[in-house]
Each structure stands twice: as C-alpha cells, then as structure tokens.
Amino acid sequence: MDMLLHDILWGVGAALAGGIIFALIGLISGTDETATIAPLTLLVILLGFPPVAVFSWFIAAAVSKHMTHAIPTALMGVPGDTMAVPMLKDASILRRLGVPHIALRKMISGAILAAFVALPISVGFATLLAPFAEHVKSWAPIIFTAAAVIIAYTSGGKWASVAVLIPFAFFITGLNKMAIAGLGKGVFISIFLGIAIGPLFSDIVTILSPISRSHLQRKDRREFWLAPELKTWSGYFPNPMKVLNRDQKLYTVLAAAISSLTFTFSPVGMTVMVGEIISSKVKSLYNRLTTSLAAMNGVTESTYIAETIIPLMAFGLPLSPMALGPAAPLFNAPPVYTTTPVVNNLHTLLAPWQFFVYGFIGILVAFLVSYPFAMNYARTASVWVLEKVSQEAIISMFGGLIVVLAYYEAGIIGIAISITVAIFGGILNRYFGIHTGVQFMTYYASGWLMLTLFGIK
C-alpha cells in the first residue's frame, strides 16, 4: 500500500510538472514536439524518475502541448507546432469570420475528449497484440529496416529518402565508430539529440550563411490582431462536453477511436485525412469548420497517445512515427532504457494496468491544468508571449539542454557528434523532405544494415 501511494504521488507530481511546462511551451509557435518533448523527457529519465513518473510526465506533456498549441494556431494564424499545420487553413477562415475564440474552444475541447477516448482503446489494443511480442522482437532488425524503407517512401522526400537510407546509416555508423575509438564506447543520446534538433539547427546554419539567409529573413515585423476575450460560461472551469455539439462529439469520438488503431500511420497524415473526410460530410461552412477543427485536434491527441502506448506496451520497440520522435526516450535512453541487445524499458518495467492508471493520471492532470488556462486566458497569454518571449531565447534554451545531455554522455566528443548530426540531418529535412522519422528509423536499422550488407559490426 505504501509503495502504491509512493508511485501515485510520483505520478501526479511528474504529470503536474509536465503539464505546466508544456502548457506554457505550447503557447510559443514553432516549438516542434520532437525538439522539445523528447529532450526534456530524456532529462527526466536520466535524473532518475521512477518509470510511473516518466510515463505520467510524458502523457501530461503531450496532452497539454496539444491543447495550448491551439492558441497561436487559432488566434494568431501561426502553427503552434508541426501537428497544428493541417488545422491552420480552417482556423484562419474562422479568424477572418471574426470567431477565432470559437475555433479555439472547439479545438481544445475536442483534444481533451479524444485523449480520454484514446487511452482505453490503446491499452486494450496493445493487450491484444502483446502475445505476438516475442515474434516481433526476434525480427526487430528486419522490421526496423522494412519500416525505414516504407516510412522513407511515404515521406515528402519519396525516392530521395529511400536513396539516402544507406548513406545515412554509413554516416551514423562512422560517427559511432569515432566515438568508440575516442571513448571506448558507442553513443546513443548524442546521435538521438542531433537528429531531434536537426530542423532547428538547420535554420541557425541557414541564417549564418549570406547566400541562404534570404530564405528565412523577414524585412518587416509581422502584425497580429487578437480578438477580445469572450467568456460564455460562469466560473473558472468550463465543461468541454457543453462546448461541443452532438455531431462534433460524435465525429471527435469516432476519429479518436479509429486513429488510435492506426498506430503505424503518420499523425500528421491522419489529422489531414480526418479533416478531409469531415469536410466532405458536413455541409454548412461554419459547422464544417468547427467540427473539422474539433476532430482534427482530437486526432493530434489520440495519435500521440496510441502511437506511444501500443508499441511500448505490446512490444517495447519503437514501431510507430511517434515512437521514433517525441516518445523515443521511453524506448531507448541508455544506460537507463534500452531496446538492444535486450528490451529493458517501460515495456518490462510497467504492468498493463499501470499504463492505464498512470496514463489516466497524466491526462487528468493535463486537463485540470491546461484546459481552464487555455479557455480563460488564451488572449492574455498570447499577448504576453508576443511581447515578452523571444523565440530565439527558447531555441537557445533547448540548444543548451542538448549540450548538457550530450556532454553528460560523451563529453566534448558527444557535443561534436550532436552538432554534426544536427547539421547533416537538418539539411536533409529542410531541403529534401527527409524528416526526422526517416532518420530515426534508419538509425535503429543501421546496425543490421551495415552488418548484413558490408560486414561492419
């Protein structure tokens, strides 16, 4: 009983920290999930948080961020992060119609409804897949390689992504060999972080070059016109079920349920597909836009929850786009969590009921923290971010965190490897459409590829 109480307190405390931190980070446009959630989750793991706390932290962080990322998307017309991009068009139309506050409320309410729907479905589906775990683990290297090819071809880079698989595997293996030569051991954290911050780092390198600077340089400051706060409820805590109408609740629940089962699909792709399906079903412009936004933001939550829980609970291997990005530290964070040579991560450290209970704690805490904050103070928070928060300062903060974590693993060599991977991977991402999911999967497959094709151990 004392141990259970100890775990619950850790779970609630970690969820509270994750919920508050990422409710604030979500307000800042362009804060990519992989470059923000993954490094901080890795830090939490390396600091020695117990498994239940790590899981609650991650779920609360993801759910909170995908509620407050709706604020810059709906009110300012700039995507809060990568997952908000598909919703930008519909949100912009409602903003021009003079009802951005309605768009925001629908998005936030759809998000929390979908999160509560996705959790039991994800845990249940993972339980059904768990008996096949040993077969999947024995074929893991081949599965990683096949998945790398599939993800590469379905990415924006298409055949360019496929063509880069073996050169990128060579590149990663070469850097790891250099680390072994210099340190007597290989590195994981430094390479992982380099891939994660690649998109951000490529922007920094682009700006430093006089030749490429014009791609990102702006001549005038952007202007934002924010609608006044319009509160249509009493008290501090509105009821999300009253914000959505009957059809919106139905579409959001259906979208969350279906997207929770498609855990190997791209979260962005699923969000786009749901928006297109709803747009073809709902006729009225206003209802179509608000229903689409509620369901699409719901899918950003359901895909993140399902694509984390299902491969983690069923197999312990990163076999989804989410597991290769923001959730990657839950699978692989040496020396604490590993997938090779044996699986030793939350898959082996948590029981199925713990995934449900501590996932529920994470969602509930995020709901209590982020939902009323976003509903009551969206405009005030947006003004504060625009006036007081420098995006460059946020990038620098996460850059500093990367340096600390890479140095922790491998000293100056770790930092050098992270920067090298970030430059190369960031350029591949920005200019060739070879996104971080392709790079992460290639990294996981690189050992088997090099051994099988070239005999390099």
RAVENNOR-V381322 format. One record per residue. N is the residue number from 1. RES is the residue in one small letter. PSI is psi in whole degrees, -180 to 180 (999 if undefined). OMEGA is omega in whole degrees, -180 to 180 (999 if undefined). Layout:
{{N,RES,PSI,OMEGA} {N,RES,PSI,OMEGA}}
This chain:
{{1,m,-43,179} {2,d,-38,-180} {3,m,-39,179} {4,l,-44,178} {5,l,-40,178} {6,h,-46,-179} {7,d,-40,-179} {8,i,-42,179} {9,l,-42,176} {10,w,-44,-179} {11,g,-46,-180} {12,v,-44,-179} {13,g,-45,180} {14,a,-40,178} {15,a,-39,179} {16,l,-44,179} {17,a,-48,180} {18,g,-41,-179} {19,g,-45,-179} {20,i,-48,-177} {21,i,-47,-174} {22,f,-15,169} {23,a,-37,179} {24,l,-42,180} {25,i,-35,180} {26,g,-22,179} {27,l,-20,-173} {28,i,118,-176} {29,s,146,175} {30,g,8,179} {31,t,91,-177} {32,d,140,-176} {33,e,-44,-178} {34,t,-37,-178} {35,a,-10,-179} {36,t,-54,-177} {37,i,-45,-175} {38,a,-51,-179} {39,p,-40,-180} {40,l,-35,175} {41,t,-41,176} {42,l,-42,178} {43,l,-43,179} {44,v,-42,180} {45,i,-47,-178} {46,l,-24,176} {47,l,-11,175} {48,g,19,175} {49,f,140,177} {50,p,158,-176} {51,p,-42,-179} {52,v,-36,180} {53,a,-39,178} {54,v,-45,-178} {55,f,-45,179} {56,s,-41,177} {57,w,-50,-175} {58,f,-47,-178} {59,i,-45,180} {60,a,-40,-180} {61,a,-48,-178} {62,a,-44,-178} {63,v,-43,180} {64,s,-45,-177} {65,k,-38,-178} {66,h,-1,165} {67,m,-51,-175} {68,t,-15,174} {69,h,-15,177} {70,a,-21,-176} {71,i,-56,176} {72,p,-31,-179} {73,t,-47,-176} {74,a,-41,-173} {75,l,-33,-173} {76,m,-12,179} {77,g,22,175} {78,v,138,-176} {79,p,133,178} {80,g,-33,178} {81,d,-170,-177} {82,t,-42,-177} {83,m,-19,-179} {84,a,-14,-176} {85,v,-45,-179} {86,p,-20,-177} {87,m,-5,-172} {88,l,-41,-177} {89,k,-51,-179} {90,d,-41,179} {91,a,-37,180} {92,s,-37,178} {93,i,-45,179} {94,l,-33,177} {95,r,-41,178} {96,r,-26,177} {97,l,-6,176} {98,g,15,-179} {99,v,51,179} {100,p,-29,179} {101,h,-33,177} {102,i,-44,178} {103,a,-45,-179} {104,l,-47,-178} {105,r,-40,179} {106,k,-43,-179} {107,m,-47,-178} {108,i,-43,-179} {109,s,-39,176} {110,g,-36,-179} {111,a,-49,-175} {112,i,-34,176} {113,l,-46,-179} {114,a,-35,-180} {115,a,-45,180} {116,f,-29,177} {117,v,-41,-173} {118,a,-33,-174} {119,l,-57,-179} {120,p,-35,179} {121,i,-42,-179} {122,s,-47,-180} {123,v,-42,179} {124,g,-43,-180} {125,f,-38,177} {126,a,-37,178} {127,t,-38,178} {128,l,-34,-178} {129,l,-19,-174} {130,a,-37,179} {131,p,-19,-180} {132,f,7,-173} {133,a,-43,-176} {134,e,-38,177} {135,h,-42,-180} {136,v,-43,-178} {137,k,-40,-179} {138,s,-26,179} {139,w,12,-173} {140,a,-49,-178} {141,p,-40,180} {142,i,-38,178} {143,i,-43,178} {144,f,-43,-179} {145,t,-46,179} {146,a,-42,179} {147,a,-37,179} {148,a,-42,179} {149,v,-45,-179} {150,i,-48,-179} {151,i,-37,179} {152,a,-46,-177} {153,y,-33,-179} {154,t,-3,177} {155,s,175,179} {156,g,-26,-178} {157,g,-17,-180} {158,k,-121,-175} {159,w,-26,176} {160,a,-41,178} {161,s,-42,179} {162,v,-43,-178} {163,a,-28,-176} {164,v,-11,-175} {165,l,-55,-176} {166,i,-45,175} {167,p,-39,180} {168,f,-38,176} {169,a,-41,175} {170,f,-46,-178} {171,f,-49,-179} {172,i,-45,180} {173,t,-40,179} {174,g,-44,178} {175,l,-39,179} {176,n,-39,177} {177,k,-38,177} {178,m,-39,178} {179,a,-41,178} {180,i,-41,180} {181,a,-36,-177} {182,g,-29,-173} {183,l,-16,-175} {184,g,7,178} {185,k,158,176} {186,g,173,179} {187,v,149,174} {188,f,-51,-175} {189,i,-44,-176} {190,s,-42,179} {191,i,-44,179} {192,f,-48,-179} {193,l,-36,177} {194,g,-43,177} {195,i,-42,-176} {196,a,-41,-176} {197,i,6,-178} {198,g,-50,-179} {199,p,-41,178} {200,l,-43,-176} {201,f,-33,179} {202,s,-33,176} {203,d,-40,179} {204,i,-45,180} {205,v,-39,179} {206,t,-42,-180} {207,i,-32,-179} {208,l,-24,-178} {209,s,125,178} {210,p,-28,-178} {211,i,-42,-174} {212,s,-6,-175} {213,r,-34,-176} {214,s,-22,-180} {215,h,-29,-176} {216,l,-12,-174} {217,q,138,176} {218,r,141,179} {219,k,-32,-179} {220,d,154,175} {221,r,144,177} {222,r,144,177} {223,e,139,178} {224,f,134,177} {225,w,115,-175} {226,l,130,178} {227,a,153,178} {228,p,158,177} {229,e,132,177} {230,l,108,-176} {231,k,122,-177} {232,t,19,179} {233,w,162,178} {234,s,150,179} {235,g,-176,-176} {236,y,-29,-170} {237,f,98,178} {238,p,159,179} {239,n,114,-177} {240,p,-27,-179} {241,m,-21,177} {242,k,-17,179} {243,v,-36,-179} {244,l,141,174} {245,n,180,-173} {246,r,-45,-179} {247,d,-38,179} {248,q,-40,177} {249,k,-42,-179} {250,l,-49,-179} {251,y,-39,-180} {252,t,-43,179} {253,v,-45,179} {254,l,-44,-180} {255,a,-41,179} {256,a,-42,-179} {257,a,-47,-178} {258,i,-45,-178} {259,s,-21,177} {260,s,-23,-179} {261,l,-20,-178} {262,t,59,-169} {263,f,-11,178} {264,t,-2,-178} {265,f,159,178} {266,s,129,177} {267,p,-41,178} {268,v,-43,179} {269,g,-42,179} {270,m,-38,179} {271,t,-45,179} {272,v,-45,-177} {273,m,-43,179} {274,v,-42,178} {275,g,-42,-180} {276,e,-41,-180} {277,i,-46,-179} {278,i,-38,179} {279,s,-30,179} {280,s,-15,-176} {281,k,-36,-176} {282,v,128,-171} {283,k,-50,-177} {284,s,134,-177} {285,l,-51,-177} {286,y,-48,-180} {287,n,-38,180} {288,r,-45,-178} {289,l,-47,-177} {290,t,-39,178} {291,t,-43,179} {292,s,-45,-180} {293,l,-41,179} {294,a,-48,-178} {295,a,-41,-179} {296,m,-43,178} {297,n,-29,173} {298,g,-39,179} {299,v,-32,176} {300,t,-32,177} {301,e,-49,-174} {302,s,-40,179} {303,t,-40,180} {304,y,-41,180} {305,i,-49,-177} {306,a,-43,-177} {307,e,-10,171} {308,t,-52,-172} {309,i,-45,-172} {310,i,-55,178} {311,p,-31,-179} {312,l,-47,-178} {313,m,-40,-175} {314,a,-41,-171} {315,f,-29,-175} {316,g,12,-178} {317,l,144,-178} {318,p,85,-174} {319,l,33,175} {320,s,159,178} {321,p,-38,178} {322,m,-41,-179} {323,a,-19,178} {324,l,-2,-178} {325,g,-111,-176} {326,p,-33,-177} {327,a,0,-175} {328,a,-40,180} {329,p,-23,178} {330,l,-23,179} {331,f,-46,-173} {332,n,112,175} {333,a,66,-177} {334,p,143,4} {335,p,6,-174} {336,v,-54,179} {337,y,141,179} {338,t,158,172} {339,t,-21,177} {340,t,147,-1} {341,p,-16,175} {342,v,153,177} {343,v,119,176} {344,n,84,-180} {345,n,-158,-178} {346,l,-23,176} {347,h,-40,-179} {348,t,-17,-174} {349,l,-17,180} {350,l,141,174} {351,a,159,-180} {352,p,-41,-179} {353,w,-29,179} {354,q,-35,175} {355,f,-41,-179} {356,f,-49,-175} {357,v,-49,-176} {358,y,-22,169} {359,g,-41,178} {360,f,-41,177} {361,i,-44,180} {362,g,-45,180} {363,i,-45,-178} {364,l,-44,180} {365,v,-42,178} {366,a,-40,178} {367,f,-48,-177} {368,l,-31,-178} {369,v,-53,-167} {370,s,-36,-174} {371,y,-55,180} {372,p,-33,178} {373,f,-48,-178} {374,a,-36,-178} {375,m,-34,-174} {376,n,-30,-170} {377,y,25,-176} {378,a,-49,-177} {379,r,-44,180} {380,t,-44,180} {381,a,-39,180} {382,s,-44,179} {383,v,-43,180} {384,w,-44,180} {385,v,-45,-178} {386,l,-37,-176} {387,e,-32,-168} {388,k,-24,-172} {389,v,124,176} {390,s,126,179} {391,q,-34,178} {392,e,-37,179} {393,a,-38,178} {394,i,-45,178} {395,i,-42,180} {396,s,-38,179} {397,m,-47,179} {398,f,-32,174} {399,g,-41,177} {400,g,-39,178} {401,l,-40,178} {402,i,-44,180} {403,v,-44,-179} {404,v,-47,-177} {405,l,-41,178} {406,a,-40,178} {407,y,-37,178} {408,y,-39,-178} {409,e,-44,-169} {410,a,21,176} {411,g,-147,-178} {412,i,-35,179} {413,i,-40,179} {414,g,-43,178} {415,i,-44,-180} {416,a,-41,179} {417,i,-43,179} {418,s,-45,-179} {419,i,-41,-180} {420,t,-47,179} {421,v,-40,-178} {422,a,-43,-179} {423,i,-51,-177} {424,f,-49,-179} {425,g,-37,179} {426,g,-40,178} {427,i,-42,177} {428,l,-40,-179} {429,n,-52,-173} {430,r,-43,-169} {431,y,-14,-178} {432,f,0,177} {433,g,19,180} {434,i,89,-168} {435,h,174,-174} {436,t,-30,177} {437,g,-43,177} {438,v,-44,-178} {439,q,-42,179} {440,f,-45,-179} {441,m,-38,176} {442,t,-38,177} {443,y,-46,-180} {444,y,-31,-178} {445,a,-10,-171} {446,s,-39,-179} {447,g,-49,-179} {448,w,-40,180} {449,l,-48,-177} {450,m,-38,180} {451,l,-44,-175} {452,t,-44,-175} {453,l,-34,-172} {454,f,-3,179} {455,g,19,180} {456,i,121,180} {457,k,999,999}}
